């Protein structure tokens, strides 16, 4: 490690030998990782960094960004960028970029897989037979319905939403989406249908899959009130951001039969508190959520190839910044 080279800091999540990042940045920068879970742990460690790679275990607020005296780029090594104050970074002259394409296939596959595990009764049968195998029969999960022709609703038609739509189309489902930012014609080009409001989409959807970013408009977009728009016996899948869903409303929606099942890959706080109402219901065997709720630990993005892509693309963004090459995927 040369003391003459600029410094690239990896704030969180990565804590191994950094072989990928060091390969990409060889001769360009020294790389350090701190595996932090709170930005307070970074105080005194990252102020002189020329570039910062941020994952999802913590946030970078204006307080921390203010102390970055040499930084040219913050890379959010992932799709969402709600955990970095990118507006303040812009005021400081620091570019913020994301890695929007590293896990497109994996998240889409996970969304479809979770939807099928619920709507084909796979998760229910597994839980029920384990705890109460009598009767050992298909009809303990009645009714289940054919997917072909039913509405697969998508909120947010970005890269992952589009990949999910194509998978649902291959299953013969009627794919509809709500995304006011998508230009006219996108629906026709992809053989899907646009709807003009969230309420309209939710009222039509047999399965509702969330793929929107987290912002002021989307926080708690799905809540006790909006869940009432869903048809009775429908399914909810969230592989976007935890706070898009007010998860406290899900147990009652399942208990009432409004939702026949819900799959949640990401929560507002990770790891969640054991007192989280969603987890309490999920672990309570007498509660209907025990058999009809899937919770994963923010893992929809993960595969070995995708994880390497995320790291390599993040490091390549830093290399571009440090060598004066035009930046890509700048979001601020």
C-alpha positions as CSV (number, residue, x, y, z in Angstrom):
1,X,0.0,0.0,0.0
2,X,1.5,3.3,-1.1
3,X,1.0,6.3,1.1
4,X,1.1,8.5,-2.0
5,X,-2.1,7.1,-3.6
6,X,-5.5,8.5,-2.8
7,X,-7.8,6.6,-0.6
8,X,-11.0,4.7,-1.4
9,X,-13.1,3.8,1.6
10,X,-15.7,1.0,1.7
11,X,-18.0,1.9,4.6
12,X,-19.9,-1.3,5.3
13,X,-21.0,-4.8,4.3
14,X,-17.7,-5.9,2.8
15,X,-15.0,-7.2,5.2
16,X,-12.8,-9.7,3.4
17,X,-9.5,-9.3,1.6
18,X,-10.9,-6.8,-0.9
19,X,-9.2,-8.6,-3.8
20,X,-11.8,-7.4,-6.3
21,X,-11.6,-3.8,-5.4
22,X,-7.8,-3.9,-5.1
23,X,-7.6,-5.5,-8.6
24,X,-9.7,-2.8,-10.2
25,X,-8.0,0.1,-8.4
26,X,-4.4,-1.3,-8.5
27,X,-2.0,1.6,-8.9
28,X,-4.8,4.1,-8.7
29,X,-5.9,4.1,-5.0
30,X,-5.5,2.4,-1.7
31,X,-8.6,0.6,-0.5
32,X,-9.8,0.3,3.1
33,X,-13.0,-1.3,4.5
34,X,-14.5,-0.6,7.9
35,X,-17.6,-2.9,8.0
36,X,-19.5,-0.3,10.0
37,X,-23.1,-0.5,11.0
38,X,-23.5,3.2,12.0
39,X,-22.0,6.2,10.4
40,X,-20.7,7.3,13.8
41,X,-18.2,4.5,13.5
42,X,-16.7,6.3,10.5
43,X,-15.8,9.5,12.3
44,X,-12.1,10.2,12.0
45,X,-11.6,7.4,9.4
46,X,-13.0,8.6,6.0
47,X,-12.5,12.4,6.0
48,X,-9.6,12.3,3.5
49,X,-11.2,9.7,1.1
50,X,-11.2,10.6,-2.6
51,X,-14.1,8.1,-3.1
52,X,-16.5,6.3,-0.8
53,X,-18.3,3.0,-1.6
54,X,-21.5,2.7,0.4
55,X,-23.6,-0.5,0.7
56,X,-26.8,-0.8,2.8
57,X,-25.9,-1.3,6.5
58,X,-25.8,2.4,7.2
59,X,-26.6,5.8,5.9
60,X,-24.4,8.8,5.0
61,X,-26.1,12.0,6.3
62,X,-25.1,15.6,5.6
63,X,-23.2,15.5,8.9
64,X,-20.7,12.9,7.6
65,X,-20.7,14.2,4.0
66,X,-19.8,17.7,5.3
67,X,-16.5,16.3,6.7
68,X,-15.4,14.7,3.3
69,X,-12.8,17.3,2.4
70,X,-11.3,15.5,-0.7
71,X,-14.2,13.3,-1.9
72,X,-15.1,13.3,-5.6
73,X,-17.6,10.4,-5.7
74,X,-19.9,8.4,-3.4
75,X,-20.9,5.2,-4.9
76,X,-24.0,3.5,-3.6
77,X,-23.1,-0.1,-4.4
78,X,-26.7,-1.1,-5.2
79,X,-29.8,0.2,-6.9
80,X,-31.5,2.3,-4.2
81,X,-29.9,5.4,-3.0
82,X,-32.2,6.6,-0.2
83,X,-29.5,6.0,2.4
84,X,-27.2,8.8,1.2
85,X,-28.1,12.5,1.3
86,X,-27.4,13.0,-2.4
87,X,-28.9,16.5,-2.5
88,X,-26.4,17.7,0.1
89,X,-23.6,15.9,-1.7
90,X,-24.5,17.8,-4.8
91,X,-24.2,21.1,-2.8
92,X,-20.7,20.0,-1.8
93,X,-19.8,19.2,-5.4
94,X,-19.6,15.4,-4.7
95,X,-21.2,13.2,-7.3
96,X,-23.3,10.3,-6.1
97,X,-23.7,7.3,-8.4
98,X,-25.4,3.9,-8.0
99,X,-25.0,0.5,-9.5
100,X,-28.4,0.0,-11.1
101,X,-27.9,-3.3,-13.0
102,X,-25.9,-5.7,-10.8
103,X,-28.8,-7.8,-9.5
104,X,-31.6,-7.3,-12.0
105,X,-32.2,-10.9,-12.8
106,X,-31.8,-12.1,-9.3
107,X,-34.3,-9.7,-7.7
108,X,-36.8,-10.4,-10.5
109,X,-36.3,-14.2,-10.1
110,X,-36.8,-13.8,-6.3
111,X,-40.0,-11.7,-6.8
112,X,-41.5,-14.4,-9.0
113,X,-40.2,-17.2,-6.8
114,X,-41.8,-15.7,-3.7
115,X,-45.0,-15.0,-5.6
116,X,-45.2,-18.6,-6.7
117,X,-44.3,-20.0,-3.3
118,X,-47.3,-18.2,-1.9
119,X,-49.9,-18.3,-4.7
120,X,-49.2,-22.0,-5.5
121,X,-49.4,-22.9,-1.8
122,X,-45.9,-24.2,-1.7
123,X,-44.9,-22.3,1.5
124,X,-48.3,-23.0,3.1
125,X,-48.1,-26.7,2.5
126,X,-44.5,-26.9,3.8
127,X,-45.5,-25.1,7.0
128,X,-48.8,-26.9,7.5
129,X,-47.4,-30.4,6.9
130,X,-44.5,-29.8,9.2
131,X,-46.8,-28.8,12.1
132,X,-50.0,-30.8,11.4
133,X,-49.6,-33.5,8.7
134,X,-53.2,-34.8,9.2
135,X,-54.7,-34.8,6.6
136,X,-51.8,-35.2,4.2
137,X,-53.9,-33.7,1.4
138,X,-53.8,-30.9,-1.2
139,X,-57.2,-29.5,-0.1
140,X,-55.9,-28.1,3.2
141,X,-54.9,-25.0,1.2
142,X,-58.1,-24.6,-0.8
143,X,-58.7,-22.5,-2.8
144,X,-55.7,-22.1,-5.2
145,X,-56.2,-20.6,-8.6
146,X,-54.7,-20.8,-12.1
147,X,-52.2,-18.0,-12.8
148,X,-52.8,-17.7,-16.6
149,X,-55.0,-14.7,-17.3
150,X,-54.8,-13.3,-13.8
151,X,-53.4,-9.8,-13.1
152,X,-49.8,-9.5,-12.0
153,X,-49.5,-5.8,-10.9
154,X,-46.2,-4.0,-10.7
155,X,-45.4,-0.8,-8.9
156,X,-42.3,0.8,-10.4
157,X,-41.3,-0.2,-14.0
158,X,-37.5,0.2,-13.8
159,X,-35.0,-2.4,-14.8
160,X,-36.1,-4.9,-12.1
161,X,-39.8,-4.2,-12.6
162,X,-39.4,-4.8,-16.3
163,X,-37.5,-8.0,-15.8
164,X,-40.2,-9.2,-13.4
165,X,-42.9,-8.2,-15.9
166,X,-41.3,-10.4,-18.6
167,X,-41.2,-13.4,-16.3
168,X,-44.8,-12.9,-15.4
169,X,-45.7,-12.6,-19.1
170,X,-44.0,-15.9,-19.7
171,X,-46.4,-17.5,-17.2
172,X,-49.3,-16.2,-19.2
173,X,-50.3,-13.6,-16.7
174,X,-51.9,-10.2,-17.5
175,X,-49.2,-7.8,-16.5
176,X,-50.2,-4.2,-15.5
177,X,-48.1,-1.5,-13.9
178,X,-48.3,1.8,-12.2
179,X,-45.3,4.2,-12.8
180,X,-46.2,7.8,-13.5
181,X,-42.5,8.5,-14.6
182,X,-42.5,6.0,-17.5
183,X,-43.0,7.6,-20.9
184,X,-46.0,6.8,-23.1
185,X,-45.4,3.8,-25.4
186,X,-43.4,1.8,-22.9
187,X,-46.4,-0.4,-22.2
188,X,-46.9,-1.1,-25.9
189,X,-43.3,-1.9,-26.5
190,X,-43.4,-4.6,-23.7
191,X,-46.9,-6.0,-24.2
192,X,-48.1,-4.8,-20.9
193,X,-50.8,-2.4,-19.7
194,X,-50.4,0.9,-17.9
195,X,-52.9,2.0,-15.2
196,X,-53.3,5.6,-14.1
197,X,-53.4,5.2,-10.3
198,X,-52.1,3.0,-7.6
199,X,-55.7,2.4,-6.4
200,X,-56.7,1.1,-9.9
201,X,-53.7,-1.3,-10.0
202,X,-54.3,-2.6,-6.5
203,X,-58.0,-3.3,-7.1
204,X,-57.1,-5.3,-10.2
205,X,-54.1,-7.3,-8.9
206,X,-54.1,-11.0,-8.0
207,X,-50.4,-10.5,-7.2
208,X,-48.9,-7.1,-6.5
209,X,-45.1,-6.8,-6.7
210,X,-43.3,-3.7,-5.5
211,X,-40.2,-2.4,-7.4
212,X,-40.2,1.4,-6.7
213,X,-37.6,3.5,-5.0
214,X,-38.1,4.8,-1.5
215,X,-38.8,8.6,-1.4
216,X,-41.3,10.9,0.3
217,X,-44.1,9.8,-2.1
218,X,-43.5,6.0,-1.7
219,X,-42.9,5.8,2.0
220,X,-45.7,3.6,3.4
221,X,-47.3,3.5,0.0
222,X,-48.8,0.2,1.0
223,X,-50.6,0.6,4.4
224,X,-53.8,-0.5,6.2
225,X,-55.9,1.8,4.0
226,X,-54.4,0.9,0.6
227,X,-54.4,-2.8,1.4
228,X,-58.2,-2.6,1.5
229,X,-58.0,-1.9,-2.2
230,X,-56.6,-5.4,-2.9
231,X,-59.1,-8.1,-3.9
232,X,-59.8,-10.6,-1.1
233,X,-57.4,-13.5,-1.3
234,X,-54.6,-11.6,-3.2
235,X,-50.8,-11.6,-2.7
236,X,-48.2,-8.9,-1.9
237,X,-44.5,-9.2,-2.7
238,X,-41.9,-6.5,-1.7
239,X,-38.4,-6.7,-2.9
240,X,-37.9,-3.0,-3.2
241,X,-37.4,-1.0,0.1
242,X,-38.6,-1.8,3.5
243,X,-40.4,1.5,4.2
244,X,-42.5,1.3,1.1
245,X,-44.7,-1.0,3.1
246,X,-46.1,-0.3,6.6
247,X,-45.5,-3.9,7.6
248,X,-47.5,-3.5,10.8
249,X,-50.7,-3.6,8.6
250,X,-49.8,-7.0,7.1
251,X,-50.7,-9.4,9.9
252,X,-54.3,-8.0,10.1
253,X,-54.6,-8.1,6.3
254,X,-53.7,-11.8,6.4
255,X,-55.9,-12.6,9.4
256,X,-58.9,-11.0,7.7
257,X,-58.3,-12.9,4.4
258,X,-57.7,-9.7,2.5
259,X,-54.2,-11.0,1.7
260,X,-53.9,-14.8,1.1
261,X,-50.1,-14.3,1.6
262,X,-47.3,-11.8,1.7
263,X,-43.6,-12.0,0.9
264,X,-41.2,-9.4,2.4
265,X,-37.6,-9.4,1.4
266,X,-36.6,-6.1,3.0
267,X,-37.6,-4.4,6.2
268,X,-37.3,-0.8,7.4
269,X,-34.8,-1.8,10.1
270,X,-32.3,-4.7,9.5
271,X,-31.9,-6.8,11.5
272,X,-35.4,-6.1,12.8
273,X,-36.4,-5.9,16.5
274,X,-37.9,-9.1,17.9
275,X,-40.9,-6.9,18.9
276,X,-41.6,-6.0,15.3
277,X,-45.4,-6.8,14.9
278,X,-44.7,-8.5,11.6
279,X,-42.1,-10.9,13.2
280,X,-44.3,-11.5,16.2
281,X,-47.1,-12.7,13.9
282,X,-44.7,-14.6,11.6
283,X,-43.4,-16.6,14.6
284,X,-46.8,-17.2,16.2
285,X,-48.0,-20.6,15.1
286,X,-51.7,-20.0,15.7
287,X,-51.6,-16.8,13.7
288,X,-52.5,-17.2,10.0
289,X,-49.4,-15.3,9.1
290,X,-47.3,-18.3,10.3
291,X,-48.3,-20.2,7.2
292,X,-48.9,-17.3,4.8
293,X,-46.0,-14.9,5.4
294,X,-42.5,-15.2,3.9
295,X,-39.7,-13.1,5.3
296,X,-36.2,-13.1,3.9
297,X,-33.2,-11.1,5.2
298,X,-32.8,-8.7,2.3
299,X,-31.4,-11.5,0.1
300,X,-33.3,-11.1,-3.2
301,X,-30.3,-9.5,-4.8
302,X,-27.8,-12.2,-3.8
303,X,-25.9,-14.7,-6.0
304,X,-22.2,-15.1,-6.2
305,X,-22.0,-13.6,-9.7
306,X,-24.2,-10.6,-8.7
307,X,-22.2,-9.9,-5.5
308,X,-19.0,-9.8,-7.6
309,X,-20.7,-7.5,-10.2
310,X,-21.8,-5.1,-7.4
311,X,-18.3,-4.9,-6.0
312,X,-16.5,-4.7,-9.3
313,X,-18.9,-2.1,-10.8
314,X,-18.6,0.0,-7.7
315,X,-14.9,-0.1,-7.8
316,X,-14.9,0.7,-11.5
317,X,-17.0,3.8,-10.8
318,X,-14.3,4.9,-8.3
319,X,-11.6,4.3,-10.9
320,X,-13.4,6.5,-13.4
321,X,-13.6,9.3,-10.9
322,X,-10.0,9.1,-9.9
323,X,-8.7,8.9,-13.5
324,X,-10.9,11.7,-14.8
325,X,-13.0,9.5,-17.0
326,X,-16.6,10.4,-17.5
327,X,-18.8,9.1,-14.7
328,X,-21.8,6.8,-15.3
329,X,-25.1,6.3,-13.4
330,X,-24.8,9.7,-11.5
331,X,-28.1,10.2,-9.7
332,X,-27.5,13.8,-8.3
